């Protein structure tokens, strides 16, 4: 699965409920060099991720808001 920064940005905006405009500076370099995570050792141990990126971000955001250190506006 290959996702772009734009796709990730839209997922985060959806989770936090931000309906603002997303702008990208096309004069800047196009991201960082591609980095791949090697999960072959985990795969050999039989481990599989059970939480999707969207669900993990949603749960982390909810936990942040439930914490006493969350910044309130």
PADREN-838618 format. One record per atom (N, C-alpha, C, O, CB): atom name; residue number from 1; x, y, z. Coordinates in steps of 0.001 Angstrom, whole numbers. Atoms other than C-alpha are relative to their C-alpha. Glycine has a CB too. Example, Ala and Ser with C-alpha at 12.3 -4.5 7.8 and 13.67 -1.06 7.14 Angstrom:
residues 2
{node "N", 1, {890, -1190, 0}},
{node "CA", 1, {12300, -4500, 7800}},
{node "C", 1, {900, 1200, 0}},
{node "O", 1, {1936, 1181, 665}},
{node "CB", 1, {-992, 27, 1246}},
{node "N", 2, {-820, -1190, -60}},
{node "CA", 2, {13670, -1060, 7140}},
{node "C", 2, {-770, 1090, 730}},
{node "O", 2, {-261, 2198, 899}},
{node "CB", 2, {414, 462, -1415}},
This chain:
residues 73
{node "N", 1, {848, -1176, 0}},
{node "CA", 1, {0, 0, 0}},
{node "C", 1, {893, 1238, 0}},
{node "O", 1, {1764, 1389, 857}},
{node "CB", 1, {-965, -2, 1224}},
{node "N", 2, {-797, -1216, 93}},
{node "CA", 2, {1466, 3322, -1048}},
{node "C", 2, {-927, 1194, 116}},
{node "O", 2, {-1834, 1363, -699}},
{node "CB", 2, {808, 48, -1326}},
{node "N", 3, {823, -1182, -216}},
{node "CA", 3, {-61, 6518, 283}},
{node "C", 3, {848, 1246, -167}},
{node "O", 3, {2047, 1237, 110}},
{node "CB", 3, {-655, -29, 1393}},
{node "N", 4, {-689, -1264, 160}},
{node "CA", 4, {853, 10081, -491}},
{node "C", 4, {-209, 864, 1238}},
{node "O", 4, {-1084, 604, 2063}},
{node "CB", 4, {-488, 728, -1260}},
{node "N", 5, {159, -963, -1092}},
{node "CA", 5, {1312, 12940, 1944}},
{node "C", 5, {-1387, 644, -98}},
{node "O", 5, {-2029, 887, 924}},
{node "CB", 5, {1126, 1090, -44}},
{node "N", 6, {1326, -608, 177}},
{node "CA", 6, {-1861, 14466, 461}},
{node "C", 6, {-1092, -914, 546}},
{node "O", 6, {-2011, -446, 1218}},
{node "CB", 6, {-262, 305, -1488}},
{node "N", 7, {996, 945, -511}},
{node "CA", 7, {-3859, 11311, 1236}},
{node "C", 7, {40, -56, 1526}},
{node "O", 7, {-1005, -63, 2177}},
{node "CB", 7, {237, -1404, -588}},
{node "N", 8, {-159, 27, -1458}},
{node "CA", 8, {-2462, 11187, 4783}},
{node "C", 8, {-593, 1275, 607}},
{node "O", 8, {-1273, 1221, 1632}},
{node "CB", 8, {1503, -145, 392}},
{node "N", 9, {518, -1272, -490}},
{node "CA", 9, {-3312, 14875, 5247}},
{node "C", 9, {-1518, -9, 35}},
{node "O", 9, {-2126, 479, 988}},
{node "CB", 9, {497, 1151, -869}},
{node "N", 10, {1467, 65, 49}},
{node "CA", 10, {-6906, 14247, 4198}},
{node "C", 10, {-560, -924, 1079}},
{node "O", 10, {-1617, -642, 1644}},
{node "CB", 10, {-463, -477, -1380}},
{node "N", 11, {439, 909, -1064}},
{node "CA", 11, {-7215, 11323, 6632}},
{node "C", 11, {40, 725, 1347}},
{node "O", 11, {-912, 656, 2124}},
{node "CB", 11, {892, -1276, 41}},
{node "N", 12, {-135, -725, -1271}},
{node "CA", 12, {-5928, 13470, 9519}},
{node "C", 12, {-1068, 1092, 88}},
{node "O", 12, {-1691, 1251, 1138}},
{node "CB", 12, {1426, 620, 136}},
{node "N", 13, {1016, -1053, -3}},
{node "CA", 13, {-8236, 16368, 8536}},
{node "C", 13, {-1385, -586, 272}},
{node "O", 13, {-2184, 15, 990}},
{node "CB", 13, {4, 756, -1342}},
{node "N", 14, {1281, 673, -228}},
{node "CA", 14, {-11184, 13950, 8470}},
{node "C", 14, {-155, -385, 1465}},
{node "O", 14, {-1227, -208, 2043}},
{node "CB", 14, {-120, -1246, -890}},
{node "N", 15, {62, 459, -1393}},
{node "CA", 15, {-10352, 12587, 11925}},
{node "C", 15, {-179, 1162, 965}},
{node "O", 15, {-964, 1067, 1909}},
{node "CB", 15, {1263, -778, 360}},
{node "N", 16, {91, -1130, -926}},
{node "CA", 16, {-9903, 15974, 13590}},
{node "C", 16, {-1181, 914, -304}},
{node "O", 16, {-1455, 1852, 444}},
{node "CB", 16, {1279, 801, -38}},
{node "N", 17, {1180, -781, 326}},
{node "CA", 17, {-12967, 17391, 11851}},
{node "C", 17, {310, 1357, -606}},
{node "O", 17, {-516, 2266, -531}},
{node "CB", 17, {-818, 187, 1217}},
{node "N", 18, {-387, -1267, 610}},
{node "CA", 18, {-11116, 20168, 10043}},
{node "C", 18, {-523, 47, -1424}},
{node "O", 18, {-214, -827, -2234}},
{node "CB", 18, {1538, 187, 27}},
{node "N", 19, {546, -139, 1352}},
{node "CA", 19, {-12968, 21363, 6964}},
{node "C", 19, {710, 1108, -764}},
{node "O", 19, {211, 1576, -1787}},
{node "CB", 19, {-1504, 283, 54}},
{node "N", 20, {-744, -1064, 659}},
{node "CA", 20, {-10366, 23951, 6026}},
{node "C", 20, {633, -460, -1302}},
{node "O", 20, {597, -1642, -1644}},
{node "CB", 20, {1064, 532, 921}},
{node "N", 21, {-641, 278, 1279}},
{node "CA", 21, {-8521, 24152, 2735}},
{node "C", 21, {1403, -553, 234}},
{node "O", 21, {2120, -89, 1121}},
{node "CB", 21, {55, 1274, -874}},
{node "N", 22, {-1336, 580, -77}},
{node "CA", 22, {-5400, 22041, 2256}},
{node "C", 22, {798, 532, -1178}},
{node "O", 22, {417, 351, -2335}},
{node "CB", 22, {-46, -1570, -2}},
{node "N", 23, {-868, -553, 1040}},
{node "CA", 23, {-2623, 23783, 344}},
{node "C", 23, {1376, -620, 104}},
{node "O", 23, {1875, -881, 1198}},
{node "CB", 23, {91, 1534, 110}},
{node "N", 24, {-1364, 515, 49}},
{node "CA", 24, {723, 22417, -749}},
{node "C", 24, {863, 995, -763}},
{node "O", 24, {421, 1576, -1755}},
{node "CB", 24, {52, -1413, -664}},
{node "N", 25, {-935, -907, 641}},
{node "CA", 25, {3743, 24510, -1692}},
{node "C", 25, {747, -764, -1086}},
{node "O", 25, {1701, -1487, -800}},
{node "CB", 25, {987, 615, 1034}},
{node "N", 26, {-605, 757, 1095}},
{node "CA", 26, {4658, 23149, -5117}},
{node "C", 26, {1411, 482, -348}},
{node "O", 26, {2097, -152, -1150}},
{node "CB", 26, {-881, 88, -1226}},
{node "N", 27, {-1362, -467, 255}},
{node "CA", 27, {7871, 25210, -5127}},
{node "C", 27, {1020, -719, 892}},
{node "O", 27, {2228, -604, 689}},
{node "CB", 27, {87, 1514, 221}},
{node "N", 28, {-869, 726, -925}},
{node "CA", 28, {9260, 23035, -2338}},
{node "C", 28, {275, -1402, -540}},
{node "O", 28, {-464, -1898, -1390}},
{node "CB", 28, {-639, -77, 1411}},
{node "N", 29, {-279, 1373, 440}},
{node "CA", 29, {10879, 19622, -2823}},
{node "C", 29, {-1187, -919, 270}},
{node "O", 29, {-1965, -693, 1197}},
{node "CB", 29, {1253, -544, 702}},
{node "N", 30, {1130, 917, -71}},
{node "CA", 30, {8437, 16761, -3293}},
{node "C", 30, {234, -1084, 1044}},
{node "O", 30, {469, -2243, 701}},
{node "CB", 30, {-255, -630, -1364}},
{node "N", 31, {-131, 977, -1081}},
{node "CA", 31, {8738, 15074, 97}},
{node "C", 31, {1433, -406, 280}},
{node "O", 31, {2382, 216, -197}},
{node "CB", 31, {-796, -1217, -322}},
{node "N", 32, {-1310, 537, -356}},
{node "CA", 32, {11615, 13083, 1510}},
{node "C", 32, {245, -1267, -804}},
{node "O", 32, {-692, -1851, -1349}},
{node "CB", 32, {97, -284, 1528}},
{node "N", 33, {-255, 1265, 696}},
{node "CA", 33, {13371, 10125, -64}},
{node "C", 33, {-841, -1120, 615}},
{node "O", 33, {-1074, -1144, 1823}},
{node "CB", 33, {1506, -362, 57}},
{node "N", 34, {866, 1093, -452}},
{node "CA", 34, {11231, 7019, 183}},
{node "C", 34, {718, -882, 1013}},
{node "O", 34, {1864, -1287, 812}},
{node "CB", 34, {-467, -844, -1192}},
{node "N", 35, {-542, 862, -1049}},
{node "CA", 35, {11797, 4991, 3325}},
{node "C", 35, {-943, -1183, 156}},
{node "O", 35, {-2156, -1008, 269}},
{node "CB", 35, {173, 775, 1360}},
{node "N", 36, {813, 1201, -136}},
{node "CA", 36, {10586, 1442, 3622}},
{node "C", 36, {330, -703, 1313}},
{node "O", 36, {1495, -807, 1697}},
{node "CB", 36, {223, -949, -1197}},
{node "N", 37, {-163, 742, -1242}},
{node "CA", 37, {10074, -468, 6840}},
{node "C", 37, {59, -1483, -323}},
{node "O", 37, {-826, -2016, -993}},
{node "CB", 37, {-1153, 306, 994}},
{node "N", 38, {-141, 1433, 235}},
{node "CA", 38, {11301, -4038, 6751}},
{node "C", 38, {-649, -752, 1156}},
{node "O", 38, {-136, -752, 2275}},
{node "CB", 38, {1500, -401, -155}},
{node "N", 39, {731, 720, -1037}},
{node "CA", 39, {8800, -6144, 8667}},
{node "C", 39, {160, -1512, -152}},
{node "O", 39, {-622, -2280, 409}},
{node "CB", 39, {-1478, 377, -39}},
{node "N", 40, {-171, 1433, 264}},
{node "CA", 40, {10134, -9511, 7501}},
{node "C", 40, {232, -795, 1287}},
{node "O", 40, {-247, -1924, 1400}},
{node "CB", 40, {1169, -219, -961}},
{node "N", 41, {-238, 730, -1259}},
{node "CA", 41, {11318, -10480, 11003}},
{node "C", 41, {-1299, -165, 781}},
{node "O", 41, {-1564, -1229, 1340}},
{node "CB", 41, {1048, 736, 868}},
{node "N", 42, {1304, 97, -662}},
{node "CA", 42, {7906, -9684, 12480}},
{node "C", 42, {-893, -987, -733}},
{node "O", 42, {-1626, -1759, -115}},
{node "CB", 42, {-680, 1380, 73}},
{node "N", 43, {796, 917, 816}},
{node "CA", 43, {6287, -11553, 9604}},
{node "C", 43, {349, -1451, 318}},
{node "O", 43, {-539, -2298, 421}},
{node "CB", 43, {219, 281, -1494}},
{node "N", 44, {-444, 1363, -323}},
{node "CA", 44, {8359, -14651, 10400}},
{node "C", 44, {-485, -447, 1378}},
{node "O", 44, {-669, -1638, 1628}},
{node "CB", 44, {1524, -84, -61}},
{node "N", 45, {511, 316, -1336}},
{node "CA", 45, {7161, -14445, 13998}},
{node "C", 45, {-1523, -134, 9}},
{node "O", 45, {-2116, -512, 1020}},
{node "CB", 45, {432, 1074, 994}},
{node "N", 46, {1447, 130, 96}},
{node "CA", 46, {3569, -14394, 12779}},
{node "C", 46, {-783, 1229, 414}},
{node "O", 46, {-2009, 1182, 516}},
{node "CB", 46, {-436, -1130, 817}},
{node "N", 47, {691, -1214, -422}},
{node "CA", 47, {2804, -10837, 13856}},
{node "C", 47, {-615, 707, -1188}},
{node "O", 47, {7, 812, -2245}},
{node "CB", 47, {955, 936, 730}},
{node "N", 48, {696, -777, 1018}},
{node "CA", 48, {266, -8864, 11819}},
{node "C", 48, {-659, 1197, 675}},
{node "O", 48, {-1218, 1082, 1765}},
{node "CB", 48, {-1054, -869, -755}},
{node "N", 49, {681, -1188, -517}},
{node "CA", 49, {-1002, -5355, 12362}},
{node "C", 49, {-1504, -247, -62}},
{node "O", 49, {-2011, -742, -1069}},
{node "CB", 49, {395, 1288, -811}},
{node "N", 50, {1447, 199, -39}},
{node "CA", 50, {-4654, -5466, 13390}},
{node "C", 50, {-761, 1321, 9}},
{node "O", 50, {-1990, 1331, -54}},
{node "CB", 50, {-379, -817, 1221}},
{node "N", 51, {623, -1319, -23}},
{node "CA", 51, {-5323, -1730, 13499}},
{node "C", 51, {373, 743, -1273}},
{node "O", 51, {1552, 849, -1610}},
{node "CB", 51, {434, 804, 1259}},
{node "N", 52, {-275, -773, 1210}},
{node "CA", 52, {-5659, 293, 10317}},
{node "C", 52, {590, 1355, 385}},
{node "O", 52, {465, 1794, 1528}},
{node "CB", 52, {-1291, 185, -846}},
{node "N", 53, {-562, -1327, -253}},
{node "CA", 53, {-3871, 3623, 10000}},
{node "C", 53, {-1102, 962, 420}},
{node "O", 53, {-943, 1699, 1393}},
{node "CB", 53, {733, 534, -1251}},
{node "N", 54, {1107, -908, -317}},
{node "CA", 54, {-7188, 5493, 10020}},
{node "C", 54, {-521, -244, 1413}},
{node "O", 54, {-719, 706, 2171}},
{node "CB", 54, {-1141, -167, -1017}},
{node "N", 55, {512, 316, -1333}},
{node "CA", 55, {-8445, 3670, 13127}},
{node "C", 55, {1028, 336, 1076}},
{node "O", 55, {668, 840, 2139}},
{node "CB", 55, {-388, -1482, 86}},
{node "N", 56, {-1054, -324, -967}},
{node "CA", 56, {-5099, 4057, 14907}},
{node "C", 56, {99, 1493, 247}},
{node "O", 56, {236, 1926, 1391}},
{node "CB", 56, {1339, -528, -482}},
{node "N", 57, {-31, -1456, -160}},
{node "CA", 57, {-5037, 7799, 14253}},
{node "C", 57, {-1233, 493, 747}},
{node "O", 57, {-1131, 1363, 1612}},
{node "CB", 57, {94, 689, -1368}},
{node "N", 58, {1244, -391, -681}},
{node "CA", 58, {-8671, 8132, 15352}},
{node "C", 58, {82, -306, 1484}},
{node "O", 58, {-303, 515, 2317}},
{node "CB", 58, {-1212, -721, -619}},
{node "N", 59, {-114, 389, -1414}},
{node "CA", 59, {-7975, 6260, 18580}},
{node "C", 59, {1032, 849, 733}},
{node "O", 59, {820, 1223, 1887}},
{node "CB", 59, {373, -1482, 115}},
{node "N", 60, {-1029, -846, -624}},
{node "CA", 60, {-4801, 8260, 19279}},
{node "C", 60, {-535, 1410, 245}},
{node "O", 60, {-269, 2004, 1290}},
{node "CB", 60, {1267, 61, -887}},
{node "N", 61, {590, -1337, -156}},
{node "CA", 61, {-6674, 11536, 18726}},
{node "C", 61, {-1007, 21, 1145}},
{node "O", 61, {-1043, 971, 1927}},
{node "CB", 61, {-682, 447, -1308}},
{node "N", 62, {976, 93, -1097}},
{node "CA", 62, {-9464, 10431, 21067}},
{node "C", 62, {712, -113, 1340}},
{node "O", 62, {292, 510, 2315}},
{node "CB", 62, {-939, -1208, -205}},
{node "N", 63, {-754, 152, -1252}},
{node "CA", 63, {-6934, 9385, 23723}},
{node "C", 63, {651, 1320, 404}},
{node "O", 63, {694, 1665, 1585}},
{node "CB", 63, {1075, -1097, -146}},
{node "N", 64, {-591, -1310, -282}},
{node "CA", 64, {-5187, 12747, 23423}},
{node "C", 64, {-1036, 932, 620}},
{node "O", 64, {-751, 1607, 1609}},
{node "CB", 64, {576, 625, -1287}},
{node "N", 65, {1038, -880, -525}},
{node "CA", 65, {-8445, 14597, 24001}},
{node "C", 65, {-500, -450, 1367}},
{node "O", 65, {-1006, 364, 2139}},
{node "CB", 65, {-1159, 70, -970}},
{node "N", 66, {426, 507, -1306}},
{node "CA", 66, {-9238, 12376, 26976}},
{node "C", 66, {1066, 220, 1078}},
{node "O", 66, {788, 62, 2267}},
{node "CB", 66, {-333, -1486, -101}},
{node "N", 67, {-1085, -143, -967}},
{node "CA", 67, {-5879, 13099, 28612}},
{node "C", 67, {-65, 1363, 679}},
{node "O", 67, {-562, 2325, 94}},
{node "CB", 67, {1362, -190, -684}},
{node "N", 68, {33, -1275, -727}},
{node "CA", 68, {-5478, 15823, 31242}},
{node "C", 68, {997, 1015, -554}},
{node "O", 68, {919, 2191, -198}},
{node "CB", 68, {284, -237, 1473}},
{node "N", 69, {-992, -944, 529}},
{node "CA", 69, {-2559, 17371, 29306}},
{node "C", 69, {-387, 537, -1377}},
{node "O", 69, {377, 1298, -1971}},
{node "CB", 69, {1364, -669, -80}},
{node "N", 70, {442, -484, 1300}},
{node "CA", 70, {-4538, 18019, 26118}},
{node "C", 70, {-183, 1512, 55}},
{node "O", 70, {-765, 2039, 1003}},
{node "CB", 70, {-1311, -695, -430}},
{node "N", 71, {136, -1445, 77}},
{node "CA", 71, {-4368, 21658, 25093}},
{node "C", 71, {-1437, 337, -388}},
{node "O", 71, {-1953, -148, -1394}},
{node "CB", 71, {1010, 605, -1016}},
{node "N", 72, {1394, -394, 244}},
{node "CA", 72, {-7817, 23207, 25255}},
{node "C", 72, {-20, 1432, -507}},
{node "O", 72, {739, 2282, -40}},
{node "CB", 72, {-868, -142, 1293}},
{node "N", 73, {146, -1380, 513}},
{node "CA", 73, {-8855, 26272, 23278}},
{node "C", 73, {-1108, 708, 709}},
{node "O", 73, {-1382, 1872, 418}},
{node "CB", 73, {-266, 10, -1505}},
